[in-house]
Each structure stands twice: as structure tokens, then as C-alpha cells.
Amino acid sequence: MRTVGVLGGMGPEATIYFMQQVVSAVPARDDADHVPLLVDNNPQVPSRIKAIIEGTGEDPGPVLAHMAQRLVGAGAEALVMPCNTAHYYADQVSAAVDVPFLNMVALASAEAARIAPGGKVGLLGSPALQQVGVFEAALAEEGLTPVYAKETGRVLATIRSIKAQGPSEFAAHTLTDVAAQMADDGAEVICICCTEFSLLAKEIDAKVPVFDALDVLVGATVAFSKSDEHSSDLTNGEGELRAASAL
């Protein structure tokens, strides 16, 4: 099993949830069957909301690059970052190290194309994704078109609520409402692309297929760890999962 480094803390509960999902994804008979993870669960990464949406915060990129270097120095053979918005800085992370970066945005876009080829994808995530186009290039490469939430203030308030108070029934209702709006606007599949929202993935009801980008990253993490091939292309039983180094 190959060791995977996790750039975490964005937020801390979402990082722990990612780790739990990796454990659950492995049909283990013994401890040694599980994926070795090196985790930097660093809640002091500068706020992506303040940096991208408000334009007042410190640049998270250098902090993320330094975290990546520490993880590789400690023995990580690949890196993952269970935070969609932080993938705006994916190129800085990838450039800082010489190991594969399993890009959750590229992986999720490929999964959306598998479900709804050539279709429209509802991106249920931070308004920052639209503001700086985190998913735009990866979706375009797959021939897909994004659909965004109209009530961005409501979405942002839900993220802040989950960070402060944890998942709630009210937050689940809000996300279900936003998912319905995206479907009404033509989305043929909805991608949960905020790891705070991943904590409520099972509570989101929609009339089109819904998948979680975090689950796709979990699959890629397990596949990499089990692989003996030193390659940035991962394959599982359902097809290729690309581990792009950056958008």
C-alpha cells in the first residue's frame, strides 16, 4: 500500500469525514489492509472565502504549498486535498512537489461526464467556485456546462453554519432547495462540491442524480494506494480516474 498525504483542515470535520470514508472503502481483514494516510489537518490555512469572495484575506496558496512539501518530506507518495474551493490553488500545490496530486475537481468532472455525457452539471458548492471558475476548465474538457446556485448568499450562509454548528436539518433543507433550482435550470446531474455539504450528502433530495466529489476522491485515493504503477492515471473497475496535477 502506498502512502497518501492529505492537505486537510478545510474544514477539520470534513477532513475527518474524508478519512472515515477512506477507511470504509477498504474491505479490510486487518489493520495492514488499510490505506496509509499522512494528514496535515491544518485549520489555520487562510480562509478561502476571505481570499476569493471578500478579497481581504491572506493568500492560502503558499501555506498549502508548504503543507504539500512537509507531507512529501514525511513520505507521502501522492497528495489529496478534500476541499473543492482550495483547488483554485491546485497548480501551486502541484508545482511545489514531485509526486502526483489527485485533483478532486478533474476527477469529479470526469464522473459527471460518465453520468450525463455532454450535459449540464449543477455545482452544489461555495459561490467562490463560480467567482473564480474552479471547475470551468475541467468541465469544458469533458464537454460539460456548469449550472450554479442563484441564491449565493443563502449557500454561503449554509457553509458558515455547518462550519460553526455542524450539519443540521435546516442546512439539508436549504441544499435540497438549491438542488431543485439547479434541476429546474437544466442540470442533468448534481455534484456536491463543498466538503461541508458532504456531511449532509445523504440528506439532499433531488430529482436528478446526485454524486459527491469527495466520494470520487476517496475512490481515487484507495486506487492509488493499492496501485504499484508510478503513474498519474488511475483505473478502477468502472473506468479511468484521472489524477490531474492541476486545472
SERO-4910 file (N, C-alpha, C, O; in steps of 0.05 Angstrom, whole numbers):
BEGIN
 pado doro    nc1    nc2    nc3   cac1   cac2   cac3    cc1    cc2    cc3    oc1    oc2    oc3
  Met    A     17    -24      0      0      0      0     18     25      0     37     27     15
  Arg    A     11     43    -17     27     68    -20     14     90     -3    -10     91      0
  Thr    A     31    107      8     22    127     27     12    152     13     24    162     -6
  Val    A    -11    162     22    -23    186     11    -24    208     31    -31    204     54
  Gly    A    -15    232     24    -15    255     41    -40    271     37    -49    275     15
  Val    A    -52    281     59    -77    295     59    -73    324     68    -65    329     91
  Leu    A    -78    343     50    -78    371     58   -106    377     69   -125    381     55
  Gly    A   -107    378     96   -133    380    109   -137    405    126   -121    424    124
  Gly    A   -159    404    141   -166    427    159   -185    446    146   -191    467    158
  Met    A   -196    440    122   -212    459    107   -240    446    102   -245    440     79
  Gly    A   -258    442    121   -253    446    149   -244    420    163   -243    399    150
  Pro    A   -238    421    188   -228    398    203   -247    374    203   -239    351    200
  Glu    A   -273    380    206   -293    358    207   -295    344    180   -298    320    178
  Ala    A   -293    360    158   -294    349    131   -270    331    126   -272    311    113
  Thr    A   -247    339    137   -223    322    134   -226    296    148   -219    275    138
  Ile    A   -237    297    172   -241    272    187   -262    254    173   -258    230    172
  Tyr    A   -282    267    162   -302    252    146   -289    238    122   -295    215    116
  Phe    A   -271    252    108   -256    241     86   -241    216     95   -241    195     82
  Met    A   -227    218    117   -211    196    128   -229    172    134   -223    149    129
  Gln    A   -252    178    146   -271    157    153   -281    142    128   -284    118    128
  Gln    A   -286    158    106   -295    146     82   -273    129     69   -279    108     57
  Val    A   -248    137     71   -226    120     61   -225     94     76   -221     73     64
  Val    A   -228     95    102   -228     71    118   -251     53    109   -248     28    106
  Ser    A   -275     64    106   -299     49     99   -297     37     71   -309     16     66
  Ala    A   -281     49     54   -279     40     26   -261     15     23   -261      3      1
  Val    A   -247      8     43   -228    -14     41   -240    -39     55   -246    -38     79
  Pro    A   -243    -61     41   -253    -86     53   -230   -100     68   -219   -120     59
  Ala    A   -224    -89     91   -200    -98    106   -206   -121    125   -228   -123    136
  Arg    A   -187   -139    127   -188   -160    147   -169   -155    170   -172   -167    191
  Asp    A   -151   -136    166   -131   -129    187   -123   -100    183   -128    -88    162
  Asp    A   -111    -88    204   -102    -60    202    -85    -55    178    -88    -35    165
  Ala    A    -67    -74    171    -48    -70    149    -61    -69    122    -48    -62    102
  Asp    A    -87    -76    120   -101    -74     95   -110    -46     88   -118    -41     65
  His    A   -109    -28    107   -119     -1    103    -99     17     89    -75     12     89
  Val    A   -109     39     78    -92     59     65    -76     75     85    -87     86    103
  Pro    A    -49     76     81    -33     93     99    -37    123     91    -32    130     68
  Leu    A    -45    138    110    -50    167    106    -32    183    124    -29    178    148
  Leu    A    -20    204    112     -6    224    127    -24    249    125    -29    259    103
  Val    A    -33    260    148    -53    281    148    -42    306    161    -33    306    184
  Asp    A    -44    329    146    -38    355    158    -65    368    161    -75    382    143
  Asn    A    -78    364    184   -105    375    189   -101    403    200   -103    408    224
  Asn    A    -97    422    182    -88    449    190   -111    469    186   -115    480    165
  Pro    A   -126    475    208   -148    494    206   -138    523    204   -154    542    201
  Gln    A   -111    527    205   -100    554    203    -94    562    174    -83    583    169
  Val    A   -101    545    155    -99    553    127   -116    578    123   -140    578    132
  Pro    A   -106    599    111   -122    624    108   -149    618     95   -151    601     77
  Ser    A   -169    633    103   -196    629     93   -198    633     63   -190    653     52
  Arg    A   -208    612     50   -213    614     21   -235    634     15   -235    648     -5
  Ile    A   -255    636     33   -277    655     29   -267    683     30   -274    700     14
  Lys    A   -250    689     50   -240    716     53   -221    724     30   -221    746     20
  Ala    A   -205    704     21   -186    710     -1   -200    713    -28   -193    731    -43
  Ile    A   -219    695    -34   -231    694    -60   -256    712    -62   -258    728    -81
  Ile    A   -275    709    -44   -300    723    -46   -298    752    -35   -307    770    -49
  Glu    A   -286    755    -12   -285    781      1   -261    797     -8   -261    822     -7
  Gly    A   -240    783    -18   -216    797    -27   -200    811     -6   -185    830    -12
  Thr    A   -203    803     19   -190    816     41   -170    798     56   -155    807     73
  Gly    A   -170    772     50   -155    754     65   -128    747     54   -122    754     31
  Glu    A   -111    734     69    -85    724     61    -87    703     40   -106    687     40
  Asp    A    -68    702     22    -67    682      1    -62    655     13    -41    651     25
  Pro    A    -80    635     10    -75    608     20    -54    592      5    -44    573     16
  Gly    A    -48    600    -19    -30    584    -36     -4    577    -24      3    554    -24
  Pro    A     12    596    -14     38    590     -2     36    571     22     53    553     25
  Val    A     15    574     38     11    556     61      6    527     51     17    508     62
  Leu    A    -11    525     31    -18    498     20      7    485      7     11    461     10
  Ala    A     23    501     -7     47    491    -19     67    481      2     80    460     -2
  His    A     69    496     24     87    487     45     77    462     59     93    444     65
  Met    A     51    459     62     39    435     73     46    411     55     53    389     65
  Ala    A     43    415     29     49    394     10     78    385     12     83    361     12
  Gln    A     96    403     15    124    397     17    130    381     43    145    362     43
  Arg    A    117    389     65    120    375     90    110    346     88    123    327     98
  Leu    A     87    342     75     76    316     72     94    298     55     98    275     62
  Val    A    104    308     33    122    293     16    147    287     31    158    265     29
  Gly    A    157    306     46    182    302     62    178    280     83    197    266     90
  Ala    A    153    277     92    147    256    112    141    229     99    138    209    114
  Gly    A    140    228     72    137    202     59    113    198     42    108    176     32
  Ala    A     97    219     38     73    217     20     82    212     -9    100    226    -19
  Glu    A     69    193    -22     75    186    -50     55    199    -69     58    197    -93
  Ala    A     34    210    -59     14    226    -74      0    244    -54      1    239    -30
  Leu    A    -14    264    -64    -27    283    -47    -57    286    -55    -63    284    -79
  Val    A    -74    291    -35   -102    297    -40   -109    321    -23    -96    327     -3
  Met    A   -130    335    -31   -139    359    -16   -169    359    -16   -182    367    -35
  Pro    A   -181    349      6   -211    347      8   -224    374     14   -237    377     34
  Cys    A   -220    392     -5   -233    419     -4   -235    428    -33   -214    433    -46
  Asn    A   -259    431    -43   -262    438    -71   -252    466    -77   -238    470    -97
  Thr    A   -260    485    -61   -252    513    -66   -222    517    -66   -211    532    -81
  Ala    A   -209    502    -48   -180    504    -47   -166    495    -72   -142    500    -76
  His    A   -180    481    -90   -168    472   -115   -163    496   -134   -150    492   -155
  Tyr    A   -172    519   -127   -163    543   -141   -133    546   -139   -121    558   -157
  Tyr    A   -121    535   -118    -92    537   -114    -78    511   -121    -55    506   -113
  Ala    A    -92    493   -136    -81    467   -142    -55    468   -157    -37    452   -153
  Asp    A    -52    488   -175    -27    490   -190     -3    496   -172     19    487   -177
  Gln    A     -8    513   -151     14    519   -133     22    494   -116     45    490   -111
  Val    A      2    479   -108      7    454    -93     23    435   -111     44    424   -102
  Ser    A     14    430   -135     27    411   -153     56    420   -159     74    403   -161
  Ala    A     60    446   -164     86    456   -171    106    454   -149    130    454   -153
  Ala    A     96    452   -124    114    452   -101    126    424    -95    145    422    -79
  Val    A    116    403   -108    124    376   -102    129    360   -128    121    369   -150
  Asp    A    140    336   -125    146    319   -148    131    293   -146    140    272   -157
  Val    A    108    293   -133     91    269   -132     64    276   -143     57    300   -145
  Pro    A     47    256   -151     21    262   -163      3    277   -143      2    271   -120
  Phe    A    -13    295   -154    -34    308   -139    -60    298   -151    -66    303   -174
  Leu    A    -76    284   -135   -101    273   -144   -123    294   -143   -134    300   -122
  Asn    A   -128    306   -166   -144    331   -167   -174    324   -166   -185    312   -185
  Met    A   -187    331   -144   -215    325   -140   -233    338   -161   -253    326   -168
  Val    A   -226    362   -170   -242    376   -190   -241    360   -216   -262    356   -229
  Ala    A   -218    352   -225   -216    337   -250   -230    310   -248   -243    301   -267
  Leu    A   -226    297   -226   -239    271   -221   -269    273   -221   -283    256   -233
  Ala    A   -279    293   -207   -309    297   -206   -320    304   -233   -342    296   -240
  Ser    A   -306    320   -249   -315    327   -275   -317    303   -293   -336    300   -309
  Ala    A   -297    285   -291   -298    260   -306   -322    243   -298   -334    230   -315
  Glu    A   -328    242   -272   -351    227   -263   -377    239   -273   -395    224   -280
  Ala    A   -379    265   -273   -403    278   -283   -407    271   -312   -430    267   -321
  Ala    A   -385    271   -328   -387    264   -356   -396    235   -360   -410    229   -380
  Arg    A   -388    218   -342   -397    190   -343   -427    188   -339   -441    172   -352
  Ile    A   -438    204   -320   -466    202   -313   -483    217   -334   -504    207   -342
  Ala    A   -474    240   -343   -490    257   -361   -472    267   -384   -466    291   -384
  Pro    A   -464    250   -402   -445    259   -423   -456    282   -439   -479    282   -449
  Gly    A   -439    303   -441   -447    327   -456   -468    344   -444   -480    362   -457
  Gly    A   -474    339   -418   -497    352   -405   -489    376   -388   -467    386   -389
  Lys    A   -509    384   -372   -505    406   -353   -502    395   -325   -516    376   -317
  Val    A   -484    407   -310   -477    397   -283   -482    418   -263   -471    440   -264
  Gly    A   -499    412   -243   -504    431   -221   -482    428   -201   -476    407   -191
  Leu    A   -469    451   -195   -446    451   -176   -456    461   -149   -459    485   -145
  Leu    A   -461    443   -131   -472    450   -105   -448    454    -86   -439    436    -72
  Gly    A   -438    479    -87   -414    485    -71   -412    515    -66   -432    530    -69
  Ser    A   -389    524    -57   -385    552    -50   -389    570    -74   -381    563    -96
  Pro    A   -400    594    -69   -401    614    -91   -374    621   -103   -372    630   -125
  Ala    A   -353    616    -88   -326    621    -98   -319    604   -122   -303    612   -139
  Leu    A   -331    580   -124   -326    563   -147   -334    578   -173   -319    576   -193
  Gln    A   -356    592   -173   -365    606   -196   -348    632   -200   -341    639   -222
  Gln    A   -343    645   -178   -329    671   -179   -302    669   -193   -294    687   -208
  Val    A   -287    647   -188   -261    644   -200   -259    621   -219   -238    614   -229
  Gly    A   -282    608   -225   -283    587   -245   -267    563   -239   -253    552   -256
  Val    A   -268    553   -214   -252    530   -206   -257    506   -223   -239    491   -230
  Phe    A   -283    501   -231   -290    477   -246   -291    482   -276   -293    463   -291
  Glu    A   -289    507   -285   -295    513   -313   -278    497   -333   -289    485   -351
  Ala    A   -252    498   -329   -234    485   -349   -238    455   -349   -238    442   -370
  Ala    A   -240    443   -325   -243    414   -324   -270    405   -336   -271    384   -349
  Leu    A   -291    420   -331   -317    413   -343   -316    417   -373   -327    400   -388
  Ala    A   -304    438   -383   -303    443   -411   -287    421   -425   -294    412   -447
  Glu    A   -266    411   -412   -251    389   -424   -268    364   -427   -263    348   -445
  Glu    A   -288    361   -410   -306    337   -411   -330    343   -428   -348    326   -431
  Gly    A   -332    367   -440   -356    374   -456   -380    380   -440   -403    376   -449
  Leu    A   -377    390   -415   -399    395   -397   -402    425   -392   -384    441   -396
  Thr    A   -426    432   -383   -433    460   -377   -442    462   -348   -458    446   -339
  Pro    A   -431    482   -333   -439    484   -304   -465    499   -301   -472    516   -317
  Val    A   -479    491   -280   -503    506   -271   -498    513   -241   -491    496   -225
  Tyr    A   -502    539   -235   -496    548   -208   -521    556   -192   -543    559   -203
  Ala    A   -517    558   -166   -539    567   -149   -545    597   -154   -526    613   -159
  Lys    A   -570    604   -154   -578    632   -157   -576    647   -130   -568    671   -130
  Glu    A   -583    634   -108   -583    647    -82   -556    642    -69   -554    626    -50
  Thr    A   -536    656    -78   -508    651    -69   -505    658    -39   -490    645    -25
  Gly    A   -519    679    -31   -518    687     -3   -528    665     16   -517    660     37
  Arg    A   -549    652      7   -560    630     23   -541    606     25   -538    594     45
  Val    A   -528    601      2   -508    579      2   -485    585     20   -476    568     35
  Leu    A   -475    609     18   -452    617     35   -459    616     64   -443    608     81
  Ala    A   -483    625     71   -492    624     99   -494    595    109   -488    590    132
  Thr    A   -501    577     91   -503    549     99   -475    537    104   -472    522    124
  Ile    A   -456    544     88   -428    535     93   -419    545    120   -407    530    136
  Arg    A   -423    571    125   -414    582    151   -429    569    174   -417    565    196
  Ser    A   -454    563    171   -470    550    192   -458    522    198   -455    515    222
  Ile    A   -452    507    178   -441    480    182   -414    481    195   -407    465    213
  Lys    A   -397    500    186   -371    503    199   -373    510    229   -357    500    245
  Ala    A   -393    527    235   -395    536    263   -411    517    281   -404    513    304
  Gln    A   -432    504    270   -450    489    286   -453    459    278   -467    444    291
  Gly    A   -440    452    256   -443    424    246   -467    422    228   -483    441    225
  Pro    A   -471    398    216   -494    394    198   -520    395    213   -522    388    236
  Ser    A   -541    405    199   -567    408    212   -589    402    192   -584    401    168
  Glu    A   -613    397    202   -636    392    185   -642    417    168   -650    414    145
  Phe    A   -639    440    180   -644    465    165   -625    467    141   -633    475    119
  Ala    A   -599    461    146   -579    462    124   -587    442    102   -584    449     78
  Ala    A   -596    419    110   -604    398     90   -627    408     73   -628    404     49
  His    A   -646    421     86   -670    432     71   -660    454     51   -670    455     29
  Thr    A   -642    471     60   -632    492     43   -618    480     18   -623    489     -5
  Leu    A   -602    460     22   -587    448      0   -607    433    -19   -602    433    -43
  Thr    A   -627    421     -8   -648    408    -25   -662    429    -42   -667    424    -66
  Asp    A   -667    453    -31   -680    474    -46   -662    484    -69   -671    488    -92
  Val    A   -636    487    -63   -617    496    -83   -614    474   -105   -612    481   -129
  Ala    A   -614    449    -97   -612    427   -117   -636    428   -136   -633    423   -160
  Ala    A   -660    434   -125   -684    435   -141   -682    458   -161   -690    455   -184
  Gln    A   -671    481   -153   -667    504   -171   -649    496   -194   -654    504   -217
  Met    A   -627    482   -187   -608    474   -208   -621    455   -228   -616    458   -252
  Ala    A   -636    436   -218   -650    418   -236   -670    433   -254   -672    427   -278
  Asp    A   -684    453   -243   -703    469   -258   -688    485   -280   -699    491   -301
  Asp    A   -663    492   -274   -646    507   -293   -632    489   -313   -615    498   -329
  Gly    A   -638    463   -313   -628    446   -334   -606    426   -325   -597    411   -342
  Ala    A   -598    426   -300   -578    408   -291   -588    379   -294   -610    372   -285
  Glu    A   -571    362   -307   -578    334   -310   -565    316   -289   -572    293   -286
  Val    A   -546    327   -275   -533    314   -253   -524    336   -234   -517    358   -243
  Ile    A   -523    330   -208   -513    350   -188   -489    339   -174   -489    316   -164
  Cys    A   -468    355   -174   -443    347   -160   -442    363   -134   -442    388   -134
  Ile    A   -441    349   -111   -436    361    -86   -406    368    -85   -389    350    -84
  Cys    A   -400    394    -86   -372    402    -88   -365    422    -67   -352    443    -72
  Cys    A   -373    416    -43   -364    430    -18   -363    409      3   -383    395      8
  Thr    A   -340    405     15   -337    383     34   -353    387     60   -358    368     75
  Glu    A   -362    412     65   -381    416     87   -408    403     79   -421    390     95
  Phe    A   -415    406     54   -440    394     44   -439    364     43   -459    350     44
  Ser    A   -415    353     41   -411    324     41   -422    312     66   -431    289     67
  Leu    A   -421    327     88   -430    317    114   -461    313    113   -472    299    131
  Leu    A   -474    325     93   -503    322     91   -511    309     65   -535    310     57
  Ala    A   -493    296     51   -498    285     24   -523    267     24   -538    268      5
  Lys    A   -526    250     44   -548    231     44   -575    245     49   -596    232     45
  Glu    A   -574    270     58   -599    284     65   -609    302     42   -631    313     44
  Ile    A   -593    304     21   -601    322     -1   -618    306    -21   -610    286    -32
  Asp    A   -643    316    -24   -662    303    -42   -663    318    -68   -665    343    -68
  Ala    A   -661    304    -91   -662    317   -117   -676    299   -137   -677    275   -134
  Lys    A   -686    311   -159   -700    296   -179   -681    288   -202   -690    276   -222
  Val    A   -655    294   -199   -635    284   -218   -613    270   -202   -612    274   -177
  Pro    A   -596    254   -215   -575    241   -200   -557    260   -185   -550    282   -195
  Val    A   -549    252   -161   -531    268   -145   -506    251   -137   -509    228   -129
  Phe    A   -482    262   -140   -459    249   -130   -441    268   -116   -443    293   -119
  Asp    A   -423    258    -99   -406    274    -83   -377    273    -93   -366    251    -96
  Ala    A   -366    296    -99   -338    297   -108   -319    284    -88   -299    272    -95
  Leu    A   -326    286    -62   -309    274    -41   -308    244    -44   -287    231    -40
  Asp    A   -331    232    -51   -332    203    -55   -314    194    -78   -301    174    -77
  Val    A   -314    210    -99   -297    204   -122   -267    206   -114   -251    189   -123
  Leu    A   -260    226    -98   -233    228    -88   -225    205    -71   -203    195    -72
  Val    A   -244    195    -54   -239    172    -38   -232    148    -55   -212    134    -50
  Gly    A   -247    144    -76   -242    121    -94   -214    123   -107   -200    104   -109
  Ala    A   -207    148   -115   -180    152   -128   -158    148   -107   -137    137   -114
  Thr    A   -163    156    -83   -143    152    -62   -137    123    -56   -114    114    -55
  Val    A   -158    107    -54   -155     79    -49   -142     65    -73   -124     48    -70
  Ala    A   -150     73    -97   -139     61   -121   -109     67   -123    -93     49   -130
  Phe    A   -101     92   -117    -73     98   -118    -57     82    -98    -36     71   -104
  Ser    A    -67     81    -74    -53     67    -53    -48     38    -59    -28     27    -53
  Lys    A    -68     26    -72    -66     -3    -79    -50     -8   -104    -42    -30   -110
  Ser    A    -45     14   -120    -31     11   -145     -1      9   -142     11     22   -125
  Asp    A     12     -8   -158     41    -10   -158     53      6   -181     77      8   -185
  Glu    A     35     19   -197     44     34   -220     50     63   -212     32     76   -201
  His    A     74     72   -217     81    100   -212     71    117   -235     86    126   -252
  Ser    A     45    123   -234     32    137   -256     11    156   -244      1    151   -223
  Ser    A      5    177   -259    -16    195   -250    -43    187   -262    -63    202   -257
  Asp    A    -45    165   -276    -70    155   -286    -78    130   -270    -64    111   -268
  Leu    A   -102    132   -258   -112    110   -241   -135     97   -254   -152    111   -267
  Thr    A   -138     71   -251   -160     57   -263   -174     40   -242   -160     26   -227
  Asn    A   -200     41   -242   -215     22   -224   -234      6   -241   -233      8   -266
  Gly    A   -252     -9   -229   -269    -26   -244   -289    -12   -261   -301    -24   -279
  Glu    A   -294     14   -256   -314     29   -271   -302     46   -293   -317     59   -307
  Gly    A   -276     46   -295   -263     62   -316   -241     79   -305   -234     76   -281
  Glu    A   -231     96   -321   -208    112   -314   -215    135   -295   -234    149   -300
  Leu    A   -198    138   -275   -200    161   -257   -174    177   -261   -153    168   -253
  Arg    A   -176    200   -273   -152    215   -279   -143    231   -254   -160    243   -240
  Ala    A   -117    230   -249   -106    246   -227    -91    269   -239    -66    268   -242
  Ala    A   -105    290   -247    -93    313   -260    -77    328   -239    -84    330   -216
  Ser    A    -54    340   -248    -37    354   -229    -48    382   -223    -40    394   -203
  Ala    A    -64    393   -241    -76    419   -236    -98    424   -256   -101    408   -275
  Leu    A   -113    446   -252   -134    452   -271   -121    462   -297   -135    468   -316
***
